[in-house]
Amino acid sequence: MEFWQGERCEYCEGLIVERKVNLSRKVKRKYVVIENVPAGVCTKCGTRYYAANVLKTIEETVRGRRKAKREVLVPVYSL
């Protein structure tokens, strides 16, 4: 059984389905990307929902308690 089965979006009443998403956050003046994060995503408006255990893992990750899988060089442009 899927965690989000039967759940509806609090904003538009759209159906929420389980998806793997990527998150990008700025932490201590650096950007981090967290891949393959399980989330409930509204099929109508795209709002994302996260289970409490997933949020805890995200917090541990961005605080540096977990080792990064890899690093990538990101080009920066200015206009």
mmCIF file of the N, C-alpha and C atoms, coordinates in Angstrom:
data_MODEL
# 
_entry.id   MODEL 
# 
loop_
_atom_site.group_PDB 
_atom_site.id 
_atom_site.type_symbol 
_atom_site.label_atom_id 
_atom_site.label_alt_id 
_atom_site.label_comp_id 
_atom_site.label_asym_id 
_atom_site.label_entity_id 
_atom_site.label_seq_id 
_atom_site.pdbx_PDB_ins_code 
_atom_site.Cartn_x 
_atom_site.Cartn_y 
_atom_site.Cartn_z 
_atom_site.occupancy 
_atom_site.B_iso_or_equiv 
_atom_site.pdbx_formal_charge 
_atom_site.auth_seq_id 
_atom_site.auth_comp_id 
_atom_site.auth_asym_id 
_atom_site.auth_atom_id 
_atom_site.pdbx_PDB_model_num 
ATOM 1   N N  . MET A 1 1  ? 0.838  -1.195 0.000   1.00 0.00 ? 1  MET A N  1 
ATOM 2   C CA . MET A 1 1  ? 0.000  0.000  0.000   1.00 0.00 ? 1  MET A CA 1 
ATOM 3   C C  . MET A 1 1  ? 0.876  1.249  0.000   1.00 0.00 ? 1  MET A C  1 
ATOM 4   N N  . GLU A 1 2  ? 0.546  2.159  -0.806  1.00 0.00 ? 2  GLU A N  1 
ATOM 5   C CA . GLU A 1 2  ? 1.284  3.406  -0.944  1.00 0.00 ? 2  GLU A CA 1 
ATOM 6   C C  . GLU A 1 2  ? 0.920  4.365  0.197   1.00 0.00 ? 2  GLU A C  1 
ATOM 7   N N  . PHE A 1 3  ? 1.918  5.074  0.715   1.00 0.00 ? 3  PHE A N  1 
ATOM 8   C CA . PHE A 1 3  ? 1.724  5.986  1.842   1.00 0.00 ? 3  PHE A CA 1 
ATOM 9   C C  . PHE A 1 3  ? 0.688  7.075  1.533   1.00 0.00 ? 3  PHE A C  1 
ATOM 10  N N  . TRP A 1 4  ? 0.699  7.596  0.317   1.00 0.00 ? 4  TRP A N  1 
ATOM 11  C CA . TRP A 1 4  ? -0.167 8.726  -0.036  1.00 0.00 ? 4  TRP A CA 1 
ATOM 12  C C  . TRP A 1 4  ? -1.498 8.307  -0.658  1.00 0.00 ? 4  TRP A C  1 
ATOM 13  N N  . GLN A 1 5  ? -1.764 7.021  -0.735  1.00 0.00 ? 5  GLN A N  1 
ATOM 14  C CA . GLN A 1 5  ? -2.970 6.529  -1.388  1.00 0.00 ? 5  GLN A CA 1 
ATOM 15  C C  . GLN A 1 5  ? -4.237 7.128  -0.773  1.00 0.00 ? 5  GLN A C  1 
ATOM 16  N N  . GLY A 1 6  ? -5.082 7.691  -1.633  1.00 0.00 ? 6  GLY A N  1 
ATOM 17  C CA . GLY A 1 6  ? -6.352 8.267  -1.190  1.00 0.00 ? 6  GLY A CA 1 
ATOM 18  C C  . GLY A 1 6  ? -6.256 9.679  -0.637  1.00 0.00 ? 6  GLY A C  1 
ATOM 19  N N  . GLU A 1 7  ? -5.046 10.227 -0.515  1.00 0.00 ? 7  GLU A N  1 
ATOM 20  C CA . GLU A 1 7  ? -4.872 11.578 0.025   1.00 0.00 ? 7  GLU A CA 1 
ATOM 21  C C  . GLU A 1 7  ? -5.148 12.624 -1.056  1.00 0.00 ? 7  GLU A C  1 
ATOM 22  N N  . ARG A 1 8  ? -5.643 13.773 -0.631  1.00 0.00 ? 8  ARG A N  1 
ATOM 23  C CA . ARG A 1 8  ? -5.969 14.882 -1.530  1.00 0.00 ? 8  ARG A CA 1 
ATOM 24  C C  . ARG A 1 8  ? -5.182 16.118 -1.121  1.00 0.00 ? 8  ARG A C  1 
ATOM 25  N N  . CYS A 1 9  ? -4.880 16.952 -2.093  1.00 0.00 ? 9  CYS A N  1 
ATOM 26  C CA . CYS A 1 9  ? -4.141 18.193 -1.864  1.00 0.00 ? 9  CYS A CA 1 
ATOM 27  C C  . CYS A 1 9  ? -4.976 19.164 -1.034  1.00 0.00 ? 9  CYS A C  1 
ATOM 28  N N  . GLU A 1 10 ? -4.339 19.783 -0.068  1.00 0.00 ? 10 GLU A N  1 
ATOM 29  C CA . GLU A 1 10 ? -5.049 20.742 0.783   1.00 0.00 ? 10 GLU A CA 1 
ATOM 30  C C  . GLU A 1 10 ? -5.361 22.052 0.065   1.00 0.00 ? 10 GLU A C  1 
ATOM 31  N N  . TYR A 1 11 ? -4.727 22.308 -1.077  1.00 0.00 ? 11 TYR A N  1 
ATOM 32  C CA . TYR A 1 11 ? -4.933 23.557 -1.803  1.00 0.00 ? 11 TYR A CA 1 
ATOM 33  C C  . TYR A 1 11 ? -5.957 23.434 -2.929  1.00 0.00 ? 11 TYR A C  1 
ATOM 34  N N  . CYS A 1 12 ? -5.900 22.321 -3.688  1.00 0.00 ? 12 CYS A N  1 
ATOM 35  C CA . CYS A 1 12 ? -6.763 22.222 -4.868  1.00 0.00 ? 12 CYS A CA 1 
ATOM 36  C C  . CYS A 1 12 ? -7.594 20.951 -4.914  1.00 0.00 ? 12 CYS A C  1 
ATOM 37  N N  . GLU A 1 13 ? -7.449 20.096 -3.907  1.00 0.00 ? 13 GLU A N  1 
ATOM 38  C CA . GLU A 1 13 ? -8.162 18.821 -3.825  1.00 0.00 ? 13 GLU A CA 1 
ATOM 39  C C  . GLU A 1 13 ? -7.731 17.807 -4.886  1.00 0.00 ? 13 GLU A C  1 
ATOM 40  N N  . GLY A 1 14 ? -6.593 18.065 -5.542  1.00 0.00 ? 14 GLY A N  1 
ATOM 41  C CA . GLY A 1 14 ? -6.069 17.107 -6.514  1.00 0.00 ? 14 GLY A CA 1 
ATOM 42  C C  . GLY A 1 14 ? -5.576 15.848 -5.814  1.00 0.00 ? 14 GLY A C  1 
ATOM 43  N N  . LEU A 1 15 ? -5.453 14.777 -6.571  1.00 0.00 ? 15 LEU A N  1 
ATOM 44  C CA . LEU A 1 15 ? -4.979 13.508 -6.041  1.00 0.00 ? 15 LEU A CA 1 
ATOM 45  C C  . LEU A 1 15 ? -3.474 13.579 -5.797  1.00 0.00 ? 15 LEU A C  1 
ATOM 46  N N  . ILE A 1 16 ? -3.019 13.035 -4.669  1.00 0.00 ? 16 ILE A N  1 
ATOM 47  C CA . ILE A 1 16 ? -1.589 13.005 -4.344  1.00 0.00 ? 16 ILE A CA 1 
ATOM 48  C C  . ILE A 1 16 ? -1.056 11.621 -4.674  1.00 0.00 ? 16 ILE A C  1 
ATOM 49  N N  . VAL A 1 17 ? 0.052  11.592 -5.431  1.00 0.00 ? 17 VAL A N  1 
ATOM 50  C CA . VAL A 1 17 ? 0.685  10.321 -5.803  1.00 0.00 ? 17 VAL A CA 1 
ATOM 51  C C  . VAL A 1 17 ? 2.140  10.332 -5.360  1.00 0.00 ? 17 VAL A C  1 
ATOM 52  N N  . GLU A 1 18 ? 2.668  9.136  -5.130  1.00 0.00 ? 18 GLU A N  1 
ATOM 53  C CA . GLU A 1 18 ? 4.067  8.984  -4.711  1.00 0.00 ? 18 GLU A CA 1 
ATOM 54  C C  . GLU A 1 18 ? 4.985  9.187  -5.908  1.00 0.00 ? 18 GLU A C  1 
ATOM 55  N N  . ARG A 1 19 ? 6.018  10.019 -5.725  1.00 0.00 ? 19 ARG A N  1 
ATOM 56  C CA . ARG A 1 19 ? 7.023  10.275 -6.756  1.00 0.00 ? 19 ARG A CA 1 
ATOM 57  C C  . ARG A 1 19 ? 8.390  10.403 -6.102  1.00 0.00 ? 19 ARG A C  1 
ATOM 58  N N  . LYS A 1 20 ? 9.429  10.240 -6.883  1.00 0.00 ? 20 LYS A N  1 
ATOM 59  C CA . LYS A 1 20 ? 10.796 10.543 -6.451  1.00 0.00 ? 20 LYS A CA 1 
ATOM 60  C C  . LYS A 1 20 ? 11.137 11.905 -7.048  1.00 0.00 ? 20 LYS A C  1 
ATOM 61  N N  . VAL A 1 21 ? 11.571 12.835 -6.208  1.00 0.00 ? 21 VAL A N  1 
ATOM 62  C CA . VAL A 1 21 ? 11.871 14.191 -6.664  1.00 0.00 ? 21 VAL A CA 1 
ATOM 63  C C  . VAL A 1 21 ? 13.292 14.567 -6.267  1.00 0.00 ? 21 VAL A C  1 
ATOM 64  N N  . ASN A 1 22 ? 13.800 15.625 -6.875  1.00 0.00 ? 22 ASN A N  1 
ATOM 65  C CA . ASN A 1 22 ? 15.093 16.184 -6.502  1.00 0.00 ? 22 ASN A CA 1 
ATOM 66  C C  . ASN A 1 22 ? 14.853 17.511 -5.798  1.00 0.00 ? 22 ASN A C  1 
ATOM 67  N N  . LEU A 1 23 ? 15.608 17.765 -4.750  1.00 0.00 ? 23 LEU A N  1 
ATOM 68  C CA . LEU A 1 23 ? 15.522 19.026 -4.017  1.00 0.00 ? 23 LEU A CA 1 
ATOM 69  C C  . LEU A 1 23 ? 16.840 19.767 -4.151  1.00 0.00 ? 23 LEU A C  1 
ATOM 70  N N  . SER A 1 24 ? 16.779 21.071 -4.315  1.00 0.00 ? 24 SER A N  1 
ATOM 71  C CA . SER A 1 24 ? 17.997 21.881 -4.251  1.00 0.00 ? 24 SER A CA 1 
ATOM 72  C C  . SER A 1 24 ? 17.783 22.924 -3.165  1.00 0.00 ? 24 SER A C  1 
ATOM 73  N N  . ARG A 1 25 ? 18.773 23.078 -2.322  1.00 0.00 ? 25 ARG A N  1 
ATOM 74  C CA . ARG A 1 25 ? 18.699 24.003 -1.194  1.00 0.00 ? 25 ARG A CA 1 
ATOM 75  C C  . ARG A 1 25 ? 20.024 24.714 -1.043  1.00 0.00 ? 25 ARG A C  1 
ATOM 76  N N  . LYS A 1 26 ? 19.974 25.917 -0.491  1.00 0.00 ? 26 LYS A N  1 
ATOM 77  C CA . LYS A 1 26 ? 21.185 26.653 -0.155  1.00 0.00 ? 26 LYS A CA 1 
ATOM 78  C C  . LYS A 1 26 ? 21.426 26.463 1.341   1.00 0.00 ? 26 LYS A C  1 
ATOM 79  N N  . VAL A 1 27 ? 22.600 25.920 1.666   1.00 0.00 ? 27 VAL A N  1 
ATOM 80  C CA . VAL A 1 27 ? 22.947 25.626 3.051   1.00 0.00 ? 27 VAL A CA 1 
ATOM 81  C C  . VAL A 1 27 ? 24.330 26.195 3.321   1.00 0.00 ? 27 VAL A C  1 
ATOM 82  N N  . LYS A 1 28 ? 24.404 27.097 4.271   1.00 0.00 ? 28 LYS A N  1 
ATOM 83  C CA . LYS A 1 28 ? 25.685 27.715 4.641   1.00 0.00 ? 28 LYS A CA 1 
ATOM 84  C C  . LYS A 1 28 ? 26.422 28.254 3.414   1.00 0.00 ? 28 LYS A C  1 
ATOM 85  N N  . ARG A 1 29 ? 25.707 29.013 2.607   1.00 0.00 ? 29 ARG A N  1 
ATOM 86  C CA . ARG A 1 29 ? 26.249 29.691 1.427   1.00 0.00 ? 29 ARG A CA 1 
ATOM 87  C C  . ARG A 1 29 ? 26.682 28.740 0.314   1.00 0.00 ? 29 ARG A C  1 
ATOM 88  N N  . LYS A 1 30 ? 26.254 27.490 0.387   1.00 0.00 ? 30 LYS A N  1 
ATOM 89  C CA . LYS A 1 30 ? 26.534 26.523 -0.659  1.00 0.00 ? 30 LYS A CA 1 
ATOM 90  C C  . LYS A 1 30 ? 25.220 25.879 -1.083  1.00 0.00 ? 30 LYS A C  1 
ATOM 91  N N  . TYR A 1 31 ? 25.156 25.508 -2.353  1.00 0.00 ? 31 TYR A N  1 
ATOM 92  C CA . TYR A 1 31 ? 23.982 24.815 -2.841  1.00 0.00 ? 31 TYR A CA 1 
ATOM 93  C C  . TYR A 1 31 ? 24.186 23.313 -2.745  1.00 0.00 ? 31 TYR A C  1 
ATOM 94  N N  . VAL A 1 32 ? 23.131 22.625 -2.338  1.00 0.00 ? 32 VAL A N  1 
ATOM 95  C CA . VAL A 1 32 ? 23.156 21.168 -2.299  1.00 0.00 ? 32 VAL A CA 1 
ATOM 96  C C  . VAL A 1 32 ? 21.957 20.639 -3.076  1.00 0.00 ? 32 VAL A C  1 
ATOM 97  N N  . VAL A 1 33 ? 22.132 19.483 -3.670  1.00 0.00 ? 33 VAL A N  1 
ATOM 98  C CA . VAL A 1 33 ? 21.052 18.804 -4.374  1.00 0.00 ? 33 VAL A CA 1 
ATOM 99  C C  . VAL A 1 33 ? 20.860 17.450 -3.703  1.00 0.00 ? 33 VAL A C  1 
ATOM 100 N N  . ILE A 1 34 ? 19.625 17.138 -3.391  1.00 0.00 ? 34 ILE A N  1 
ATOM 101 C CA . ILE A 1 34 ? 19.288 15.846 -2.806  1.00 0.00 ? 34 ILE A CA 1 
ATOM 102 C C  . ILE A 1 34 ? 18.418 15.129 -3.830  1.00 0.00 ? 34 ILE A C  1 
ATOM 103 N N  . GLU A 1 35 ? 18.911 13.989 -4.304  1.00 0.00 ? 35 GLU A N  1 
ATOM 104 C CA . GLU A 1 35 ? 18.224 13.253 -5.356  1.00 0.00 ? 35 GLU A CA 1 
ATOM 105 C C  . GLU A 1 35 ? 17.348 12.139 -4.786  1.00 0.00 ? 35 GLU A C  1 
ATOM 106 N N  . ASN A 1 36 ? 16.342 11.773 -5.577  1.00 0.00 ? 36 ASN A N  1 
ATOM 107 C CA . ASN A 1 36 ? 15.491 10.611 -5.284  1.00 0.00 ? 36 ASN A CA 1 
ATOM 108 C C  . ASN A 1 36 ? 14.784 10.690 -3.939  1.00 0.00 ? 36 ASN A C  1 
ATOM 109 N N  . VAL A 1 37 ? 14.249 11.855 -3.635  1.00 0.00 ? 37 VAL A N  1 
ATOM 110 C CA . VAL A 1 37 ? 13.528 12.062 -2.379  1.00 0.00 ? 37 VAL A CA 1 
ATOM 111 C C  . VAL A 1 37 ? 12.082 11.594 -2.563  1.00 0.00 ? 37 VAL A C  1 
ATOM 112 N N  . PRO A 1 38 ? 11.603 10.660 -1.739  1.00 0.00 ? 38 PRO A N  1 
ATOM 113 C CA . PRO A 1 38 ? 10.203 10.239 -1.852  1.00 0.00 ? 38 PRO A CA 1 
ATOM 114 C C  . PRO A 1 38 ? 9.279  11.358 -1.382  1.00 0.00 ? 38 PRO A C  1 
ATOM 115 N N  . ALA A 1 39 ? 8.292  11.663 -2.207  1.00 0.00 ? 39 ALA A N  1 
ATOM 116 C CA . ALA A 1 39 ? 7.365  12.746 -1.876  1.00 0.00 ? 39 ALA A CA 1 
ATOM 117 C C  . ALA A 1 39 ? 5.984  12.404 -2.409  1.00 0.00 ? 39 ALA A C  1 
ATOM 118 N N  . GLY A 1 40 ? 4.979  12.991 -1.785  1.00 0.00 ? 40 GLY A N  1 
ATOM 119 C CA . GLY A 1 40 ? 3.636  12.956 -2.334  1.00 0.00 ? 40 GLY A CA 1 
ATOM 120 C C  . GLY A 1 40 ? 3.497  14.210 -3.186  1.00 0.00 ? 40 GLY A C  1 
ATOM 121 N N  . VAL A 1 41 ? 3.102  14.049 -4.448  1.00 0.00 ? 41 VAL A N  1 
ATOM 122 C CA . VAL A 1 41 ? 3.005  15.188 -5.356  1.00 0.00 ? 41 VAL A CA 1 
ATOM 123 C C  . VAL A 1 41 ? 1.579  15.273 -5.885  1.00 0.00 ? 41 VAL A C  1 
ATOM 124 N N  . CYS A 1 42 ? 0.989  16.461 -5.792  1.00 0.00 ? 42 CYS A N  1 
ATOM 125 C CA . CYS A 1 42 ? -0.361 16.679 -6.292  1.00 0.00 ? 42 CYS A CA 1 
ATOM 126 C C  . CYS A 1 42 ? -0.347 16.613 -7.818  1.00 0.00 ? 42 CYS A C  1 
ATOM 127 N N  . THR A 1 43 ? -1.245 15.809 -8.369  1.00 0.00 ? 43 THR A N  1 
ATOM 128 C CA . THR A 1 43 ? -1.309 15.650 -9.819  1.00 0.00 ? 43 THR A CA 1 
ATOM 129 C C  . THR A 1 43 ? -1.918 16.862 -10.508 1.00 0.00 ? 43 THR A C  1 
ATOM 130 N N  . LYS A 1 44 ? -2.544 17.728 -9.740  1.00 0.00 ? 44 LYS A N  1 
ATOM 131 C CA . LYS A 1 44 ? -3.210 18.900 -10.318 1.00 0.00 ? 44 LYS A CA 1 
ATOM 132 C C  . LYS A 1 44 ? -2.341 20.155 -10.240 1.00 0.00 ? 44 LYS A C  1 
ATOM 133 N N  . CYS A 1 45 ? -1.821 20.477 -9.058  1.00 0.00 ? 45 CYS A N  1 
ATOM 134 C CA . CYS A 1 45 ? -1.082 21.743 -8.896  1.00 0.00 ? 45 CYS A CA 1 
ATOM 135 C C  . CYS A 1 45 ? 0.414  21.554 -8.642  1.00 0.00 ? 45 CYS A C  1 
ATOM 136 N N  . GLY A 1 46 ? 0.853  20.309 -8.371  1.00 0.00 ? 46 GLY A N  1 
ATOM 137 C CA . GLY A 1 46 ? 2.272  20.037 -8.185  1.00 0.00 ? 46 GLY A CA 1 
ATOM 138 C C  . GLY A 1 46 ? 2.810  20.245 -6.779  1.00 0.00 ? 46 GLY A C  1 
ATOM 139 N N  . THR A 1 47 ? 1.965  20.615 -5.836  1.00 0.00 ? 47 THR A N  1 
ATOM 140 C CA . THR A 1 47 ? 2.417  20.790 -4.456  1.00 0.00 ? 47 THR A CA 1 
ATOM 141 C C  . THR A 1 47 ? 3.034  19.488 -3.956  1.00 0.00 ? 47 THR A C  1 
ATOM 142 N N  . ARG A 1 48 ? 4.142  19.615 -3.245  1.00 0.00 ? 48 ARG A N  1 
ATOM 143 C CA . ARG A 1 48 ? 4.842  18.448 -2.715  1.00 0.00 ? 48 ARG A CA 1 
ATOM 144 C C  . ARG A 1 48 ? 4.586  18.291 -1.227  1.00 0.00 ? 48 ARG A C  1 
ATOM 145 N N  . TYR A 1 49 ? 4.452  17.047 -0.802  1.00 0.00 ? 49 TYR A N  1 
ATOM 146 C CA . TYR A 1 49 ? 4.272  16.697 0.595   1.00 0.00 ? 49 TYR A CA 1 
ATOM 147 C C  . TYR A 1 49 ? 5.336  15.669 0.971   1.00 0.00 ? 49 TYR A C  1 
ATOM 148 N N  . TYR A 1 50 ? 5.874  15.800 2.189   1.00 0.00 ? 50 TYR A N  1 
ATOM 149 C CA . TYR A 1 50 ? 6.927  14.893 2.646   1.00 0.00 ? 50 TYR A CA 1 
ATOM 150 C C  . TYR A 1 50 ? 6.526  14.271 3.977   1.00 0.00 ? 50 TYR A C  1 
ATOM 151 N N  . ALA A 1 51 ? 6.801  12.983 4.123   1.00 0.00 ? 51 ALA A N  1 
ATOM 152 C CA . ALA A 1 51 ? 6.558  12.294 5.386   1.00 0.00 ? 51 ALA A CA 1 
ATOM 153 C C  . ALA A 1 51 ? 7.590  12.768 6.410   1.00 0.00 ? 51 ALA A C  1 
ATOM 154 N N  . ALA A 1 52 ? 7.254  12.668 7.687   1.00 0.00 ? 52 ALA A N  1 
ATOM 155 C CA . ALA A 1 52 ? 8.130  13.147 8.764   1.00 0.00 ? 52 ALA A CA 1 
ATOM 156 C C  . ALA A 1 52 ? 9.507  12.479 8.729   1.00 0.00 ? 52 ALA A C  1 
ATOM 157 N N  . ASN A 1 53 ? 9.566  11.183 8.465   1.00 0.00 ? 53 ASN A N  1 
ATOM 158 C CA . ASN A 1 53 ? 10.858 10.497 8.442   1.00 0.00 ? 53 ASN A CA 1 
ATOM 159 C C  . ASN A 1 53 ? 11.722 10.977 7.274   1.00 0.00 ? 53 ASN A C  1 
ATOM 160 N N  . VAL A 1 54 ? 11.095 11.359 6.162   1.00 0.00 ? 54 VAL A N  1 
ATOM 161 C CA . VAL A 1 54 ? 11.829 11.890 5.014   1.00 0.00 ? 54 VAL A CA 1 
ATOM 162 C C  . VAL A 1 54 ? 12.388 13.267 5.359   1.00 0.00 ? 54 VAL A C  1 
ATOM 163 N N  . LEU A 1 55 ? 11.600 14.102 6.021   1.00 0.00 ? 55 LEU A N  1 
ATOM 164 C CA . LEU A 1 55 ? 12.071 15.426 6.432   1.00 0.00 ? 55 LEU A CA 1 
ATOM 165 C C  . LEU A 1 55 ? 13.255 15.318 7.386   1.00 0.00 ? 55 LEU A C  1 
ATOM 166 N N  . LYS A 1 56 ? 13.213 14.342 8.283   1.00 0.00 ? 56 LYS A N  1 
ATOM 167 C CA . LYS A 1 56 ? 14.332 14.138 9.217   1.00 0.00 ? 56 LYS A CA 1 
ATOM 168 C C  . LYS A 1 56 ? 15.598 13.747 8.457   1.00 0.00 ? 56 LYS A C  1 
ATOM 169 N N  . THR A 1 57 ? 15.468 12.882 7.484   1.00 0.00 ? 57 THR A N  1 
ATOM 170 C CA . THR A 1 57 ? 16.617 12.470 6.682   1.00 0.00 ? 57 THR A CA 1 
ATOM 171 C C  . THR A 1 57 ? 17.165 13.648 5.879   1.00 0.00 ? 57 THR A C  1 
ATOM 172 N N  . ILE A 1 58 ? 16.280 14.481 5.335   1.00 0.00 ? 58 ILE A N  1 
ATOM 173 C CA . ILE A 1 58 ? 16.710 15.678 4.596   1.00 0.00 ? 58 ILE A CA 1 
ATOM 174 C C  . ILE A 1 58 ? 17.491 16.594 5.527   1.00 0.00 ? 58 ILE A C  1 
ATOM 175 N N  . GLU A 1 59 ? 16.975 16.816 6.733   1.00 0.00 ? 59 GLU A N  1 
ATOM 176 C CA . GLU A 1 59 ? 17.662 17.677 7.701   1.00 0.00 ? 59 GLU A CA 1 
ATOM 177 C C  . GLU A 1 59 ? 19.053 17.137 8.034   1.00 0.00 ? 59 GLU A C  1 
ATOM 178 N N  . GLU A 1 60 ? 19.159 15.853 8.285   1.00 0.00 ? 60 GLU A N  1 
ATOM 179 C CA . GLU A 1 60 ? 20.463 15.254 8.581   1.00 0.00 ? 60 GLU A CA 1 
ATOM 180 C C  . GLU A 1 60 ? 21.413 15.407 7.396   1.00 0.00 ? 60 GLU A C  1 
ATOM 181 N N  . THR A 1 61 ? 20.878 15.285 6.215   1.00 0.00 ? 61 THR A N  1 
ATOM 182 C CA . THR A 1 61 ? 21.679 15.396 5.000   1.00 0.00 ? 61 THR A CA 1 
ATOM 183 C C  . THR A 1 61 ? 22.244 16.802 4.841   1.00 0.00 ? 61 THR A C  1 
ATOM 184 N N  . VAL A 1 62 ? 21.398 17.818 4.941   1.00 0.00 ? 62 VAL A N  1 
ATOM 185 C CA . VAL A 1 62 ? 21.877 19.183 4.721   1.00 0.00 ? 62 VAL A CA 1 
ATOM 186 C C  . VAL A 1 62 ? 22.744 19.691 5.870   1.00 0.00 ? 62 VAL A C  1 
ATOM 187 N N  . ARG A 1 63 ? 22.643 19.094 7.024   1.00 0.00 ? 63 ARG A N  1 
ATOM 188 C CA . ARG A 1 63 ? 23.502 19.477 8.151   1.00 0.00 ? 63 ARG A CA 1 
ATOM 189 C C  . ARG A 1 63 ? 24.854 18.775 8.096   1.00 0.00 ? 63 ARG A C  1 
ATOM 190 N N  . GLY A 1 64 ? 25.061 17.958 7.066   1.00 0.00 ? 64 GLY A N  1 
ATOM 191 C CA . GLY A 1 64 ? 26.354 17.320 6.874   1.00 0.00 ? 64 GLY A CA 1 
ATOM 192 C C  . GLY A 1 64 ? 26.548 16.032 7.634   1.00 0.00 ? 64 GLY A C  1 
ATOM 193 N N  . ARG A 1 65 ? 25.498 15.464 8.186   1.00 0.00 ? 65 ARG A N  1 
ATOM 194 C CA . ARG A 1 65 ? 25.638 14.216 8.939   1.00 0.00 ? 65 ARG A CA 1 
ATOM 195 C C  . ARG A 1 65 ? 25.715 13.004 8.020   1.00 0.00 ? 65 ARG A C  1 
ATOM 196 N N  . ARG A 1 66 ? 25.440 13.220 6.754   1.00 0.00 ? 66 ARG A N  1 
ATOM 197 C CA . ARG A 1 66 ? 25.552 12.153 5.764   1.00 0.00 ? 66 ARG A CA 1 
ATOM 198 C C  . ARG A 1 66 ? 26.554 12.603 4.709   1.00 0.00 ? 66 ARG A C  1 
ATOM 199 N N  . LYS A 1 67 ? 27.324 11.672 4.234   1.00 0.00 ? 67 LYS A N  1 
ATOM 200 C CA . LYS A 1 67 ? 28.342 11.983 3.230   1.00 0.00 ? 67 LYS A CA 1 
ATOM 201 C C  . LYS A 1 67 ? 27.693 12.118 1.852   1.00 0.00 ? 67 LYS A C  1 
ATOM 202 N N  . ALA A 1 68 ? 28.140 13.123 1.103   1.00 0.00 ? 68 ALA A N  1 
ATOM 203 C CA . ALA A 1 68 ? 27.630 13.342 -0.250  1.00 0.00 ? 68 ALA A CA 1 
ATOM 204 C C  . ALA A 1 68 ? 28.038 12.192 -1.152  1.00 0.00 ? 68 ALA A C  1 
ATOM 205 N N  . LYS A 1 69 ? 27.142 11.815 -2.040  1.00 0.00 ? 69 LYS A N  1 
ATOM 206 C CA . LYS A 1 69 ? 27.411 10.730 -2.978  1.00 0.00 ? 69 LYS A CA 1 
ATOM 207 C C  . LYS A 1 69 ? 28.403 11.164 -4.049  1.00 0.00 ? 69 LYS A C  1 
ATOM 208 N N  . ARG A 1 70 ? 28.284 12.416 -4.476  1.00 0.00 ? 70 ARG A N  1 
ATOM 209 C CA . ARG A 1 70 ? 29.203 12.970 -5.462  1.00 0.00 ? 70 ARG A CA 1 
ATOM 210 C C  . ARG A 1 70 ? 29.085 14.491 -5.445  1.00 0.00 ? 70 ARG A C  1 
ATOM 211 N N  . GLU A 1 71 ? 30.019 15.154 -6.089  1.00 0.00 ? 71 GLU A N  1 
ATOM 212 C CA . GLU A 1 71 ? 29.978 16.605 -6.233  1.00 0.00 ? 71 GLU A CA 1 
ATOM 213 C C  . GLU A 1 71 ? 30.038 16.931 -7.711  1.00 0.00 ? 71 GLU A C  1 
ATOM 214 N N  . VAL A 1 72 ? 29.367 18.037 -8.096  1.00 0.00 ? 72 VAL A N  1 
ATOM 215 C CA . VAL A 1 72 ? 29.376 18.471 -9.481  1.00 0.00 ? 72 VAL A CA 1 
ATOM 216 C C  . VAL A 1 72 ? 29.753 19.932 -9.549  1.00 0.00 ? 72 VAL A C  1 
ATOM 217 N N  . LEU A 1 73 ? 30.382 20.301 -10.623 1.00 0.00 ? 73 LEU A N  1 
ATOM 218 C CA . LEU A 1 73 ? 30.747 21.682 -10.859 1.00 0.00 ? 73 LEU A CA 1 
ATOM 219 C C  . LEU A 1 73 ? 29.568 22.371 -11.548 1.00 0.00 ? 73 LEU A C  1 
ATOM 220 N N  . VAL A 1 74 ? 29.149 23.517 -11.022 1.00 0.00 ? 74 VAL A N  1 
ATOM 221 C CA . VAL A 1 74 ? 28.006 24.229 -11.566 1.00 0.00 ? 74 VAL A CA 1 
ATOM 222 C C  . VAL A 1 74 ? 28.457 25.560 -12.151 1.00 0.00 ? 74 VAL A C  1 
ATOM 223 N N  . PRO A 1 75 ? 28.191 25.799 -13.435 1.00 0.00 ? 75 PRO A N  1 
ATOM 224 C CA . PRO A 1 75 ? 28.562 27.097 -14.011 1.00 0.00 ? 75 PRO A CA 1 
ATOM 225 C C  . PRO A 1 75 ? 27.657 28.197 -13.466 1.00 0.00 ? 75 PRO A C  1 
ATOM 226 N N  . VAL A 1 76 ? 28.237 29.364 -13.254 1.00 0.00 ? 76 VAL A N  1 
ATOM 227 C CA . VAL A 1 76 ? 27.487 30.525 -12.758 1.00 0.00 ? 76 VAL A CA 1 
ATOM 228 C C  . VAL A 1 76 ? 27.637 31.650 -13.776 1.00 0.00 ? 76 VAL A C  1 
ATOM 229 N N  . TYR A 1 77 ? 26.514 32.222 -14.174 1.00 0.00 ? 77 TYR A N  1 
ATOM 230 C CA . TYR A 1 77 ? 26.498 33.301 -15.145 1.00 0.00 ? 77 TYR A CA 1 
ATOM 231 C C  . TYR A 1 77 ? 25.975 34.578 -14.504 1.00 0.00 ? 77 TYR A C  1 
ATOM 232 N N  . SER A 1 78 ? 26.372 35.705 -15.024 1.00 0.00 ? 78 SER A N  1 
ATOM 233 C CA . SER A 1 78 ? 25.869 36.992 -14.551 1.00 0.00 ? 78 SER A CA 1 
ATOM 234 C C  . SER A 1 78 ? 25.422 37.802 -15.749 1.00 0.00 ? 78 SER A C  1 
ATOM 235 N N  . LEU A 1 79 ? 24.315 38.464 -15.638 1.00 0.00 ? 79 LEU A N  1 
ATOM 236 C CA . LEU A 1 79 ? 23.791 39.295 -16.724 1.00 0.00 ? 79 LEU A CA 1 
ATOM 237 C C  . LEU A 1 79 ? 23.914 40.764 -16.386 1.00 0.00 ? 79 LEU A C  1 
# 
